[in-house]
Amino acid sequence: MVATNGGLQYTVMEPVTIGESGNVLALVRAVETGPEYNTAAGTVLVIVNPSSVAGIESITNDADIAGGRLKETDAEFRERYYQSVDYPGGVNADALRAALLNDVEGVSSAFVYENDADEFDNTYNLPAHSIEAVVYGGVDETIAKTIYAKRSGGIQTVGNVAVSVMTASQQQLYIRFSRPTTKKVWIKVSNLKKGADYAGDDAIKQALIDYIGSNTAGGLEIGQNVVYIKLPGIVTAVSGVEDFDIDISTDGNTYTKTNIEVGYREKAITEESAVIIV
């Protein structure tokens, strides 16, 4: 067991033998997870259990120790699973979503809803034996080709966009998918107090656009609510912002400090003209 002077401990992963040179290289691993275990070269200097390694005069790490991070959260695991499950050859809804997110340039959010029953699905308004991909970003033709390549045979596609795809047998099929209905969000930042290093109004506007998303890409996922309490942190992170009030609106007239609900076929967006700093 070795450690830094600050008490970060690492275990030697495999037994090693010191040769005639008097030096040996050993691989180590942190005893706990976390980015704090990433440490600079020359900082691992302590032998925690010297009695078990008699004869060793000193140790050090010639290179930085890197790669430490927190354990994967449940949310991170679910996102990684849904974007990769059965990805290479699968024909299920999860594999289709993974293909849209990973293979179609410009797609920043996608959800695939499936009805494998013989009856109409009243929850998602899907006919029997159908799928609907709701896709934000990307080119229509590329999205349609990806859906065609990944859908199961005999499963109809539904949606508000129809694209003709030519099969290998020279048959033209219409592949359908949906674009989400955009839900515009207005944001008003008032009583703004600025420090000497204030980055400017444009920096606040861009930070909020990046978080919520524009009319073409980025930001919140399809169906993800605009949670009011998260917005102050976006503005606070802009350099030089010291204090402010913030309100949001869905019509540009009535502003509140409450969440904005977004439907499963909707996508929250904003734009520079909708972020008002007064």
Phi and psi in degrees as a GROMACS rama.xvg file:
@    title "Ramachandran Plot"
@    xaxis  label "Phi"
@    yaxis  label "Psi"
@TYPE xy
-126.503  165.205  VAL-2
-157.957  165.587  ALA-3
-87.3129  167.543  THR-4
-63.4082  -22.7843  ASN-5
-82.7525  -3.38517  GLY-6
99.1633  5.19133  GLY-7
-74.8905  123.136  LEU-8
-107.759  146.998  GLN-9
-137.08  145.573  TYR-10
-104.673  144.735  THR-11
-77.3952  127.039  VAL-12
-76.3118  -31.9723  MET-13
-140.878  150.733  GLU-14
-62.1855  142.122  PRO-15
-131.588  158.076  VAL-16
-119.779  130.63  THR-17
-80.6088  124.901  ILE-18
-88.5773  -164.951  GLY-19
-64.0893  -26.157  GLU-20
-68.4603  -19.8  SER-21
85.3473  3.0754  GLY-22
-125.951  156.01  ASN-23
-152.939  147.407  VAL-24
-100.044  129.277  LEU-25
-128.352  141.109  ALA-26
-85.159  137.974  LEU-27
-124.64  160.449  VAL-28
-140.181  139.146  ARG-29
-63.455  146.211  ALA-30
-76.6738  -19.1626  VAL-31
-131.276  166.658  GLU-32
-90.7709  158.414  THR-33
136.449  146.922  GLY-34
-65.7833  -18.8951  PRO-35
-65.7523  -17.3417  GLU-36
-82.1215  -5.33902  TYR-37
-74.2154  118.102  ASN-38
-135.99  152.682  THR-39
-73.3673  160.777  ALA-40
-59.1733  143.411  ALA-41
80.2112  14.7413  GLY-42
-108.463  -16.2478  THR-43
-90.4327  101.741  VAL-44
-128.914  -3.88835  LEU-45
-110.081  131.775  VAL-46
-92.8473  113.153  ILE-47
-69.8684  -39.0147  VAL-48
-121.61  71.1469  ASN-49
-60.5596  -28.2875  PRO-50
-65.3434  -23.668  SER-51
-86.3547  -8.57131  SER-52
-132.947  55.6594  VAL-53
-58.897  140.392  ALA-54
99.4539  -13.8186  GLY-55
-84.5635  123.484  ILE-56
-86.6539  -37.8729  GLU-57
-159.349  160.432  SER-58
-136.516  159.939  ILE-59
-163.569  162.033  THR-60
-107.126  114.49  ASN-61
-71.4317  -21.2635  ASP-62
-123.895  161.457  ALA-63
-60.8359  145.708  ASP-64
-96.1066  120.845  ILE-65
-134.487  173.927  ALA-66
96.3953  -5.8426  GLY-67
-72.0512  138.344  GLY-68
-154.514  168.963  ARG-69
-70.201  157.954  LEU-70
-59.7662  147.892  LYS-71
-60.6799  128.146  GLU-72
-75.9103  165.874  THR-73
-59.5272  -40.4207  ASP-74
-65.0658  -40.9195  ALA-75
-64.9673  -40.3821  GLU-76
-62.5812  -45.1558  PHE-77
-61.7358  -42.5768  ARG-78
-64.4787  -43.0878  GLU-79
-64.4847  -39.5544  ARG-80
-63.0889  -49.0313  TYR-81
-68.5349  -24.2371  TYR-82
-89.8917  -6.96371  GLN-83
-130.866  -16.9269  SER-84
-58.2483  128.899  VAL-85
53.1466  27.4832  ASP-86
-63.8735  -49.0578  TYR-87
-59.5956  -43.8534  PRO-88
-131.067  6.26898  GLY-89
-73.6014  158.12  GLY-90
-126.748  19.9356  VAL-91
-93.9653  176.912  ASN-92
-62.2736  -37.8394  ALA-93
-65.5768  -41.567  ASP-94
-65.5545  -37.7382  ALA-95
-64.5886  -44.0237  LEU-96
-61.0916  -42.7548  ARG-97
-60.4227  -41.7907  ALA-98
-64.9464  -41.0512  ALA-99
-64.0513  -41.6653  LEU-100
-73.8144  -35.4191  LEU-101
-94.6052  -28.6246  ASN-102
-107.385  -21.0813  ASP-103
-99.5968  112.311  VAL-104
-61.4339  135.184  GLU-105
92.9052  -12.0831  GLY-106
-79.0912  120.63  VAL-107
-109.188  -13.5969  SER-108
-155.136  139.505  SER-109
-156.788  139.918  ALA-110
-134.982  143.055  PHE-111
-122.72  121.152  VAL-112
-106.516  138.652  TYR-113
-131.562  139.912  GLU-114
-123.871  104.89  ASN-115
-97.5195  7.90319  ASP-116
-89.4383  171.636  ALA-117
-85.7639  -7.43933  ASP-118
-112.685  161.167  GLU-119
-64.2123  136.601  PHE-120
-92.7503  108.276  ASP-121
-75.9378  -19.9605  ASN-122
-69.8665  -47.1909  THR-123
-108.704  5.86732  TYR-124
55.9033  50.6846  ASN-125
-114.729  134.617  LEU-126
-64.7958  165.791  PRO-127
-59.5893  141.308  ALA-128
53.222  60.056  HIS-129
-143.699  162.773  SER-130
-132.424  151.002  ILE-131
-132.771  119.776  GLU-132
-96.3302  124.963  ALA-133
-106.398  115.516  VAL-134
-126.797  133.495  VAL-135
-114.352  120.217  TYR-136
91.16  171.236  GLY-137
86.2142  167.514  GLY-138
-94.2801  135.835  VAL-139
-52.3451  -47.6344  ASP-140
-63.8318  -41.1195  GLU-141
-68.1986  -39.4988  THR-142
-61.5819  -46.3022  ILE-143
-62.0812  -42.3858  ALA-144
-64.7614  -37.7501  LYS-145
-66.2027  -41.971  THR-146
-63.478  -43.2925  ILE-147
-60.3713  -41.4677  TYR-148
-69.6422  -25.6886  ALA-149
-106.161  -15.3008  LYS-150
-74.364  155.234  ARG-151
-75.7359  148.062  SER-152
-61.6013  136.4  GLY-153
83.546  -2.80776  GLY-154
-92.0846  123.228  ILE-155
-79.8739  149.084  GLN-156
-103.163  141.821  THR-157
-129.59  156.807  VAL-158
157.116  177.294  GLY-159
-92.6697  4.23197  ASN-160
-125.446  133.677  VAL-161
-124.113  128.222  ALA-162
-128.461  132.315  VAL-163
-78.9786  127.759  SER-164
-121.115  131.288  VAL-165
-88.9984  123.899  MET-166
-81.9638  171.615  THR-167
-64.2173  -21.1368  ALA-168
-92.9641  15.1854  SER-169
63.6009  30.4943  GLN-170
-100.937  135.73  GLN-171
-93.2782  123.734  GLN-172
-120.383  143.878  LEU-173
-94.0023  119.635  TYR-174
-101.702  130.07  ILE-175
-113.049  147.068  ARG-176
-154.525  175.855  PHE-177
-119.262  144.567  SER-178
-97.1925  136.881  ARG-179
-68.0977  147.952  PRO-180
-72.4941  127.294  THR-181
-79.5237  140.657  THR-182
-117.842  103.595  LYS-183
-73.865  138.076  LYS-184
-119.453  126.297  VAL-185
-97.2999  142.66  TRP-186
-131.049  130.62  ILE-187
-117.912  120.468  LYS-188
-106.759  119.979  VAL-189
-128.795  169.055  SER-190
51.2236  42.6999  ASN-191
-75.8716  124.691  LEU-192
-109.119  129.35  LYS-193
-119.961  144.105  LYS-194
-92.0287  179.872  GLY-195
-64.8125  -26.5596  ALA-196
-98.035  24.0715  ASP-197
-58.0372  129.664  TYR-198
-79.4282  -13.2489  ALA-199
109.257  158.441  GLY-200
-59.8317  -37.8855  ASP-201
-61.672  -32.2998  ASP-202
-67.9892  -39.0948  ALA-203
-64.687  -46.5342  ILE-204
-59.5519  -45.3233  LYS-205
-66.5866  -38.0779  GLN-206
-62.017  -40.8811  ALA-207
-71.9305  -37.057  LEU-208
-64.9514  -42.4679  ILE-209
-62.4041  -37.3515  ASP-210
-72.751  -47.9216  TYR-211
-82.568  -39.6929  ILE-212
112.388  151.72  GLY-213
-97.8346  -168.504  SER-214
-74.7501  -7.38491  ASN-215
-121.571  -32.8774  THR-216
-166.783  165.587  ALA-217
84.5823  176.61  GLY-218
78.7555  -146.941  GLY-219
-65.7201  155.184  LEU-220
-73.1541  163.087  GLU-221
-56.4998  133.472  ILE-222
78.6465  1.7585  GLY-223
-90.3556  124.618  GLN-224
-65.0228  152.562  ASN-225
-87.0543  107.827  VAL-226
-91.2425  113.894  VAL-227
-55.0206  -42.7526  TYR-228
-64.2447  -17.3327  ILE-229
-83.0357  -20.2423  LYS-230
-69.9501  -39.4817  LEU-231
-56.7539  -35.1874  PRO-232
-65.5249  -31.942  GLY-233
-65.318  -43.5032  ILE-234
-71.9895  -40.8008  VAL-235
-59.6427  -31.1979  THR-236
-71.3914  -13.8362  ALA-237
-74.2619  131.644  VAL-238
-56.8799  132.632  SER-239
87.8191  -4.09199  GLY-240
-80.234  124.523  VAL-241
-109.037  -36.4069  GLU-242
-162.779  157.226  ASP-243
-176.512  167.444  PHE-244
-114.089  151.51  ASP-245
-141.968  136.234  ILE-246
-136.269  155.77  ASP-247
-130.233  158.627  ILE-248
-150.529  155.896  SER-249
-106.284  -1.00091  THR-250
-133.712  -3.18957  ASP-251
79.9808  3.11632  GLY-252
-118.442  -50.4203  ASN-253
-100.701  114.407  THR-254
-106.854  141.224  TYR-255
-138.657  177.651  THR-256
-115.932  42.231  LYS-257
-120.675  160.632  THR-258
-66.2758  153.868  ASN-259
-110.219  119.051  ILE-260
-79.594  140.444  GLU-261
-126.544  127.753  VAL-262
-72.3844  167.14  GLY-263
-71.9293  -11.8074  TYR-264
-112.025  21.4942  ARG-265
-119.101  160.359  GLU-266
-139.296  122.871  LYS-267
-70.5828  135.478  ALA-268
-138.077  164.217  ILE-269
-148.26  176.299  THR-270
-152.218  170.523  GLU-271
-56.6295  -41.3207  GLU-272
-71.3918  -16.2974  SER-273
-92.7688  -5.77577  ALA-274
-102.124  108.494  VAL-275
-108.895  125.972  ILE-276
-115.172  116.899  ILE-277
